[in-house]
Amino acid sequence: MTISHLAVGTGPHKVIALHDWFGTAAGWGPFLDHLDGESFGYAFLDYRGYGERADVPGEFTLAEIAADTLALADQLGWEQFSLIGHSMGGKAAQRVLAEAPGRVRKLVGVTPVPASAYPLEGEAYELFHGAAAEPGNRRAILDLVTGQRATGTWLDALTARSVAGSRPEAFGAYLTDWSTQDFADRIAGSPLPVKVYVGEHDLALTPELMAATWLAHYPAAELEVLPNSGHYPMHEVPVAFATSLEAFLRS
């Protein structure tokens, strides 16, 4: 099976980017316009049930994303590569590391879900698990994780793209998997260079949560809190985010 993807740049440092629960390979916003294509070669993957791969059948799990990521790397002839994972994609990227630690050069978590379980309870459970069928729930989640400070126009646009870019059954199945899976013991202690980004206005994936999970799991991890951003720095502060990200990849 040939795995379609969005390619940006042809540089020698290869990078695979894994999108969030709401996104697609093409959903990284204006951030894509600011990447250094001479130094880096990026491959942005769509998950099964999303974007250009919306019709591809699957089980819609993190393990499946990891397997497709490694298959894409093989398809591209990339023996080693760095990984970027946004939100749910941050947990999926860690699953890739667990499966093939020798192939990953560096790991970047962008407002990322940890490798441990991320329990949703009470109103949060209802809000998130209702989002597959109800666009209003998706909009409310987007508003929450960007600090309830984004324009309605932007929230409406991302909600519409999320609905159009994902199959409801895939959207729902990925949620169940990323919120319940716990494979922290498989990655804890990895000496890999790791950079973690959180937005100062993200009300869900906070610096405190990162300190208890990502920074505890990876001895070489460093955390950067992005000013004037929430959960979507690729949309909210694209130039600053791209600049910092590529500085870490070059280091």
Short mmCIF file of the C-alpha atoms (twelve columns), coordinates in Angstrom:
data_MODEL
# 
_entry.id   MODEL 
# 
loop_
_atom_site.group_PDB 
_atom_site.id 
_atom_site.type_symbol 
_atom_site.label_atom_id 
_atom_site.label_alt_id 
_atom_site.label_comp_id 
_atom_site.label_asym_id 
_atom_site.label_seq_id 
_atom_site.Cartn_x 
_atom_site.Cartn_y 
_atom_site.Cartn_z 
_atom_site.pdbx_PDB_model_num 
ATOM 1   C CA . MET A 1   0.000   0.000  0.000  1 
ATOM 2   C CA . THR A 2   1.405   3.375  -1.027 1 
ATOM 3   C CA . ILE A 3   0.920   5.883  1.772  1 
ATOM 4   C CA . SER A 4   -0.001  9.342  0.527  1 
ATOM 5   C CA . HIS A 5   1.421   12.299 2.430  1 
ATOM 6   C CA . LEU A 6   2.200   16.001 2.154  1 
ATOM 7   C CA . ALA A 7   5.870   16.632 1.355  1 
ATOM 8   C CA . VAL A 8   7.577   19.926 2.241  1 
ATOM 9   C CA . GLY A 9   11.257  20.438 1.455  1 
ATOM 10  C CA . THR A 10  14.003  18.130 0.241  1 
ATOM 11  C CA . GLY A 11  16.719  18.740 2.827  1 
ATOM 12  C CA . PRO A 12  18.902  16.014 4.343  1 
ATOM 13  C CA . HIS A 13  17.371  16.032 7.846  1 
ATOM 14  C CA . LYS A 14  14.181  14.001 7.425  1 
ATOM 15  C CA . VAL A 15  11.167  14.697 9.615  1 
ATOM 16  C CA . ILE A 16  7.766   12.995 9.869  1 
ATOM 17  C CA . ALA A 17  4.942   15.081 11.359 1 
ATOM 18  C CA . LEU A 18  1.839   13.574 12.976 1 
ATOM 19  C CA . HIS A 19  -1.255  15.753 13.295 1 
ATOM 20  C CA . ASP A 20  -3.731  16.199 16.117 1 
ATOM 21  C CA . TRP A 21  -7.155  14.630 16.693 1 
ATOM 22  C CA . PHE A 22  -8.882  17.471 14.820 1 
ATOM 23  C CA . GLY A 23  -6.353  17.928 12.047 1 
ATOM 24  C CA . THR A 24  -5.000  16.524 8.813  1 
ATOM 25  C CA . ALA A 25  -1.649  16.542 7.036  1 
ATOM 26  C CA . ALA A 26  -2.701  19.798 5.347  1 
ATOM 27  C CA . GLY A 27  -4.091  21.287 8.559  1 
ATOM 28  C CA . TRP A 28  -0.889  22.706 10.041 1 
ATOM 29  C CA . GLY A 29  -1.816  26.217 8.909  1 
ATOM 30  C CA . PRO A 30  0.593   29.042 7.978  1 
ATOM 31  C CA . PHE A 31  3.413   27.261 9.845  1 
ATOM 32  C CA . LEU A 32  4.043   25.270 6.652  1 
ATOM 33  C CA . ASP A 33  5.021   28.460 4.804  1 
ATOM 34  C CA . HIS A 34  7.911   29.148 7.190  1 
ATOM 35  C CA . LEU A 35  9.812   25.846 7.075  1 
ATOM 36  C CA . ASP A 36  13.366  25.531 5.748  1 
ATOM 37  C CA . GLY A 37  13.032  23.096 2.861  1 
ATOM 38  C CA . GLU A 38  16.746  23.174 2.055  1 
ATOM 39  C CA . SER A 39  17.802  21.896 5.474  1 
ATOM 40  C CA . PHE A 40  14.825  19.629 6.156  1 
ATOM 41  C CA . GLY A 41  12.591  17.243 4.274  1 
ATOM 42  C CA . TYR A 42  9.202   16.991 5.953  1 
ATOM 43  C CA . ALA A 43  6.516   14.360 5.431  1 
ATOM 44  C CA . PHE A 44  3.108   15.179 6.919  1 
ATOM 45  C CA . LEU A 45  1.074   11.998 7.346  1 
ATOM 46  C CA . ASP A 46  -2.705  11.660 7.202  1 
ATOM 47  C CA . TYR A 47  -4.068  8.970  9.504  1 
ATOM 48  C CA . ARG A 48  -6.466  6.353  8.206  1 
ATOM 49  C CA . GLY A 49  -9.924  7.913  8.119  1 
ATOM 50  C CA . TYR A 50  -8.514  11.446 7.738  1 
ATOM 51  C CA . GLY A 51  -7.683  13.841 4.912  1 
ATOM 52  C CA . GLU A 52  -6.374  12.225 1.744  1 
ATOM 53  C CA . ARG A 53  -6.650  8.817  3.448  1 
ATOM 54  C CA . ALA A 54  -10.250 9.248  4.605  1 
ATOM 55  C CA . ASP A 55  -11.377 6.156  2.695  1 
ATOM 56  C CA . VAL A 56  -8.550  3.894  3.865  1 
ATOM 57  C CA . PRO A 57  -9.984  1.206  6.167  1 
ATOM 58  C CA . GLY A 58  -8.419  0.605  9.548  1 
ATOM 59  C CA . GLU A 59  -8.784  -0.006 13.254 1 
ATOM 60  C CA . PHE A 60  -7.993  3.673  13.981 1 
ATOM 61  C CA . THR A 61  -5.477  3.163  16.784 1 
ATOM 62  C CA . LEU A 62  -2.142  4.632  17.828 1 
ATOM 63  C CA . ALA A 63  -0.468  1.315  17.015 1 
ATOM 64  C CA . GLU A 64  -1.812  1.587  13.481 1 
ATOM 65  C CA . ILE A 65  -0.541  5.169  13.150 1 
ATOM 66  C CA . ALA A 66  2.884   4.007  14.310 1 
ATOM 67  C CA . ALA A 67  2.917   1.152  11.808 1 
ATOM 68  C CA . ASP A 68  1.895   3.494  8.982  1 
ATOM 69  C CA . THR A 69  4.564   6.002  10.034 1 
ATOM 70  C CA . LEU A 70  7.274   3.365  9.816  1 
ATOM 71  C CA . ALA A 71  5.853   2.110  6.522  1 
ATOM 72  C CA . LEU A 72  5.958   5.670  5.156  1 
ATOM 73  C CA . ALA A 73  9.579   6.042  6.256  1 
ATOM 74  C CA . ASP A 74  10.398  2.778  4.472  1 
ATOM 75  C CA . GLN A 75  8.526   3.965  1.382  1 
ATOM 76  C CA . LEU A 76  10.589  7.176  1.360  1 
ATOM 77  C CA . GLY A 77  13.856  5.344  2.035  1 
ATOM 78  C CA . TRP A 78  14.377  7.105  5.372  1 
ATOM 79  C CA . GLU A 79  16.267  4.809  7.754  1 
ATOM 80  C CA . GLN A 80  16.371  7.544  10.396 1 
ATOM 81  C CA . PHE A 81  14.126  10.536 10.910 1 
ATOM 82  C CA . SER A 82  12.951  12.999 13.526 1 
ATOM 83  C CA . LEU A 83  9.352   13.052 14.695 1 
ATOM 84  C CA . ILE A 84  6.946   15.902 15.390 1 
ATOM 85  C CA . GLY A 85  3.640   15.076 17.051 1 
ATOM 86  C CA . HIS A 86  0.862   17.535 17.798 1 
ATOM 87  C CA . SER A 87  -1.556  16.705 20.648 1 
ATOM 88  C CA . MET A 88  -2.834  13.175 19.898 1 
ATOM 89  C CA . GLY A 89  -0.004  12.999 17.361 1 
ATOM 90  C CA . GLY A 90  2.437   13.503 20.232 1 
ATOM 91  C CA . LYS A 91  1.245   10.276 21.789 1 
ATOM 92  C CA . ALA A 92  1.341   8.530  18.403 1 
ATOM 93  C CA . ALA A 93  4.931   9.725  17.888 1 
ATOM 94  C CA . GLN A 94  5.895   8.146  21.198 1 
ATOM 95  C CA . ARG A 95  4.342   4.897  20.025 1 
ATOM 96  C CA . VAL A 96  6.635   5.061  16.974 1 
ATOM 97  C CA . LEU A 97  9.581   5.510  19.350 1 
ATOM 98  C CA . ALA A 98  8.448   2.514  21.393 1 
ATOM 99  C CA . GLU A 99  8.285   0.340  18.277 1 
ATOM 100 C CA . ALA A 100 11.514  1.503  16.596 1 
ATOM 101 C CA . PRO A 101 13.736  3.479  18.987 1 
ATOM 102 C CA . GLY A 102 16.822  3.136  16.795 1 
ATOM 103 C CA . ARG A 103 15.206  4.960  13.897 1 
ATOM 104 C CA . VAL A 104 14.214  8.179  15.681 1 
ATOM 105 C CA . ARG A 105 16.771  11.043 15.760 1 
ATOM 106 C CA . LYS A 106 14.819  13.618 17.750 1 
ATOM 107 C CA . LEU A 107 11.297  13.899 19.130 1 
ATOM 108 C CA . VAL A 108 9.168   17.035 19.325 1 
ATOM 109 C CA . GLY A 109 5.894   17.079 21.244 1 
ATOM 110 C CA . VAL A 110 3.628   20.014 20.416 1 
ATOM 111 C CA . THR A 111 1.010   20.523 23.129 1 
ATOM 112 C CA . PRO A 112 1.274   16.731 23.302 1 
ATOM 113 C CA . VAL A 113 -0.721  13.993 24.994 1 
ATOM 114 C CA . PRO A 114 1.541   11.894 27.261 1 
ATOM 115 C CA . ALA A 115 2.307   8.207  26.778 1 
ATOM 116 C CA . SER A 116 0.317   7.422  29.911 1 
ATOM 117 C CA . ALA A 117 -3.480  7.336  29.993 1 
ATOM 118 C CA . TYR A 118 -5.297  10.661 29.762 1 
ATOM 119 C CA . PRO A 119 -8.522  10.043 31.672 1 
ATOM 120 C CA . LEU A 120 -11.639 11.979 30.735 1 
ATOM 121 C CA . GLU A 121 -14.323 12.114 33.374 1 
ATOM 122 C CA . GLY A 122 -17.708 13.718 33.937 1 
ATOM 123 C CA . GLU A 123 -18.448 16.721 31.733 1 
ATOM 124 C CA . ALA A 124 -15.122 16.363 29.929 1 
ATOM 125 C CA . TYR A 125 -15.967 12.776 28.982 1 
ATOM 126 C CA . GLU A 126 -19.341 13.842 27.593 1 
ATOM 127 C CA . LEU A 127 -17.849 16.804 25.734 1 
ATOM 128 C CA . PHE A 128 -15.065 14.820 24.060 1 
ATOM 129 C CA . HIS A 129 -17.001 11.633 23.350 1 
ATOM 130 C CA . GLY A 130 -19.885 13.619 21.901 1 
ATOM 131 C CA . ALA A 131 -17.593 15.407 19.462 1 
ATOM 132 C CA . ALA A 132 -17.642 12.705 16.788 1 
ATOM 133 C CA . ALA A 133 -21.316 13.379 16.089 1 
ATOM 134 C CA . GLU A 134 -21.715 16.970 17.274 1 
ATOM 135 C CA . PRO A 135 -19.729 19.810 15.648 1 
ATOM 136 C CA . GLY A 136 -20.661 22.107 18.514 1 
ATOM 137 C CA . ASN A 137 -18.661 19.921 20.871 1 
ATOM 138 C CA . ARG A 138 -15.631 20.211 18.616 1 
ATOM 139 C CA . ARG A 139 -15.932 23.985 18.604 1 
ATOM 140 C CA . ALA A 140 -16.229 24.072 22.401 1 
ATOM 141 C CA . ILE A 141 -13.088 21.942 22.751 1 
ATOM 142 C CA . LEU A 142 -11.170 24.215 20.380 1 
ATOM 143 C CA . ASP A 143 -12.299 27.237 22.377 1 
ATOM 144 C CA . LEU A 144 -11.212 25.593 25.635 1 
ATOM 145 C CA . VAL A 145 -7.732  24.547 24.542 1 
ATOM 146 C CA . THR A 146 -6.966  27.974 23.036 1 
ATOM 147 C CA . GLY A 147 -7.851  29.739 26.283 1 
ATOM 148 C CA . GLN A 148 -11.276 31.003 25.167 1 
ATOM 149 C CA . ARG A 149 -9.588  33.874 23.353 1 
ATOM 150 C CA . ALA A 150 -9.751  32.983 19.639 1 
ATOM 151 C CA . THR A 151 -12.135 34.648 17.203 1 
ATOM 152 C CA . GLY A 152 -15.375 32.916 16.363 1 
ATOM 153 C CA . THR A 153 -14.408 32.975 12.700 1 
ATOM 154 C CA . TRP A 154 -11.276 30.927 13.393 1 
ATOM 155 C CA . LEU A 155 -13.121 28.497 15.659 1 
ATOM 156 C CA . ASP A 156 -15.832 28.016 13.024 1 
ATOM 157 C CA . ALA A 157 -13.246 27.411 10.297 1 
ATOM 158 C CA . LEU A 158 -11.276 24.807 12.270 1 
ATOM 159 C CA . THR A 159 -14.470 23.086 13.322 1 
ATOM 160 C CA . ALA A 160 -15.649 22.870 9.718  1 
ATOM 161 C CA . ARG A 161 -12.275 21.546 8.561  1 
ATOM 162 C CA . SER A 162 -12.307 18.935 11.285 1 
ATOM 163 C CA . VAL A 163 -15.758 17.695 10.305 1 
ATOM 164 C CA . ALA A 164 -14.892 17.652 6.600  1 
ATOM 165 C CA . GLY A 165 -11.466 16.100 7.140  1 
ATOM 166 C CA . SER A 166 -12.327 13.068 9.255  1 
ATOM 167 C CA . ARG A 167 -14.731 10.152 9.251  1 
ATOM 168 C CA . PRO A 168 -16.848 10.118 12.433 1 
ATOM 169 C CA . GLU A 169 -16.075 6.479  13.219 1 
ATOM 170 C CA . ALA A 170 -12.341 7.130  12.900 1 
ATOM 171 C CA . PHE A 171 -12.582 10.296 14.989 1 
ATOM 172 C CA . GLY A 172 -14.391 8.435  17.762 1 
ATOM 173 C CA . ALA A 173 -12.126 5.394  17.726 1 
ATOM 174 C CA . TYR A 174 -8.920  7.430  17.928 1 
ATOM 175 C CA . LEU A 175 -10.293 9.268  20.967 1 
ATOM 176 C CA . THR A 176 -10.941 6.035  22.827 1 
ATOM 177 C CA . ASP A 177 -7.437  4.820  22.029 1 
ATOM 178 C CA . TRP A 178 -5.430  7.978  22.819 1 
ATOM 179 C CA . SER A 179 -7.267  8.651  26.063 1 
ATOM 180 C CA . THR A 180 -6.927  5.112  27.466 1 
ATOM 181 C CA . GLN A 181 -3.650  3.660  26.188 1 
ATOM 182 C CA . ASP A 182 -0.728  3.586  28.628 1 
ATOM 183 C CA . PHE A 183 2.675   2.578  27.290 1 
ATOM 184 C CA . ALA A 184 4.803   4.957  29.368 1 
ATOM 185 C CA . ASP A 185 6.914   2.071  30.637 1 
ATOM 186 C CA . ARG A 186 8.070   1.407  27.070 1 
ATOM 187 C CA . ILE A 187 9.549   4.870  26.529 1 
ATOM 188 C CA . ALA A 188 10.475  6.019  30.046 1 
ATOM 189 C CA . GLY A 189 14.192  6.660  30.410 1 
ATOM 190 C CA . SER A 190 14.867  7.087  26.699 1 
ATOM 191 C CA . PRO A 191 17.984  9.268  26.217 1 
ATOM 192 C CA . LEU A 192 16.566  10.731 22.989 1 
ATOM 193 C CA . PRO A 193 16.764  14.531 22.565 1 
ATOM 194 C CA . VAL A 194 13.198  15.729 23.180 1 
ATOM 195 C CA . LYS A 195 11.597  19.162 22.940 1 
ATOM 196 C CA . VAL A 196 8.133   19.816 24.363 1 
ATOM 197 C CA . TYR A 197 6.045   22.869 23.486 1 
ATOM 198 C CA . VAL A 198 2.969   24.109 25.293 1 
ATOM 199 C CA . GLY A 199 1.014   27.300 24.753 1 
ATOM 200 C CA . GLU A 200 0.641   29.630 27.701 1 
ATOM 201 C CA . HIS A 201 -3.134  29.751 27.134 1 
ATOM 202 C CA . ASP A 202 -3.746  25.999 26.699 1 
ATOM 203 C CA . LEU A 203 -6.139  25.044 29.499 1 
ATOM 204 C CA . ALA A 204 -5.743  21.300 28.958 1 
ATOM 205 C CA . LEU A 205 -2.117  20.384 28.122 1 
ATOM 206 C CA . THR A 206 -0.306  22.492 30.719 1 
ATOM 207 C CA . PRO A 207 3.323   22.893 31.845 1 
ATOM 208 C CA . GLU A 208 2.427   21.073 35.063 1 
ATOM 209 C CA . LEU A 209 1.134   18.062 33.135 1 
ATOM 210 C CA . MET A 210 4.255   18.051 30.948 1 
ATOM 211 C CA . ALA A 211 6.493   18.139 34.041 1 
ATOM 212 C CA . ALA A 212 4.720   15.087 35.455 1 
ATOM 213 C CA . THR A 213 4.796   13.118 32.207 1 
ATOM 214 C CA . TRP A 214 7.017   14.073 29.263 1 
ATOM 215 C CA . LEU A 215 9.790   15.675 31.332 1 
ATOM 216 C CA . ALA A 216 9.678   12.793 33.809 1 
ATOM 217 C CA . HIS A 217 9.788   10.181 31.034 1 
ATOM 218 C CA . TYR A 218 12.665  11.676 29.024 1 
ATOM 219 C CA . PRO A 219 15.833  12.688 30.929 1 
ATOM 220 C CA . ALA A 220 17.013  14.897 28.044 1 
ATOM 221 C CA . ALA A 221 13.668  16.647 27.517 1 
ATOM 222 C CA . GLU A 222 13.307  20.408 27.560 1 
ATOM 223 C CA . LEU A 223 10.104  22.428 27.811 1 
ATOM 224 C CA . GLU A 224 9.267   25.709 26.091 1 
ATOM 225 C CA . VAL A 225 6.118   27.657 26.902 1 
ATOM 226 C CA . LEU A 226 5.054   29.655 23.846 1 
ATOM 227 C CA . PRO A 227 3.725   33.143 24.645 1 
ATOM 228 C CA . ASN A 228 0.480   34.317 23.048 1 
ATOM 229 C CA . SER A 229 -0.469  30.758 22.045 1 
ATOM 230 C CA . GLY A 230 -2.833  28.051 23.099 1 
ATOM 231 C CA . HIS A 231 -3.077  24.515 21.764 1 
ATOM 232 C CA . TYR A 232 -2.410  25.469 18.127 1 
ATOM 233 C CA . PRO A 233 0.922   27.318 17.871 1 
ATOM 234 C CA . MET A 234 1.149   26.404 14.176 1 
ATOM 235 C CA . HIS A 235 -1.863  28.705 13.678 1 
ATOM 236 C CA . GLU A 236 -1.462  31.147 16.558 1 
ATOM 237 C CA . VAL A 237 2.295   31.931 16.437 1 
ATOM 238 C CA . PRO A 238 3.535   30.202 13.269 1 
ATOM 239 C CA . VAL A 239 6.771   32.146 12.680 1 
ATOM 240 C CA . ALA A 240 7.988   31.920 16.272 1 
ATOM 241 C CA . PHE A 241 7.064   28.247 16.455 1 
ATOM 242 C CA . ALA A 242 8.764   27.298 13.173 1 
ATOM 243 C CA . THR A 243 11.897  29.218 14.161 1 
ATOM 244 C CA . SER A 244 12.185  27.512 17.565 1 
ATOM 245 C CA . LEU A 245 11.339  24.082 16.210 1 
ATOM 246 C CA . GLU A 246 13.990  24.133 13.516 1 
ATOM 247 C CA . ALA A 247 16.573  25.530 15.936 1 
ATOM 248 C CA . PHE A 248 16.016  22.448 18.098 1 
ATOM 249 C CA . LEU A 249 16.193  20.089 15.126 1 
ATOM 250 C CA . ARG A 250 19.499  21.695 14.054 1 
ATOM 251 C CA . SER A 251 21.048  21.619 17.525 1 
# 
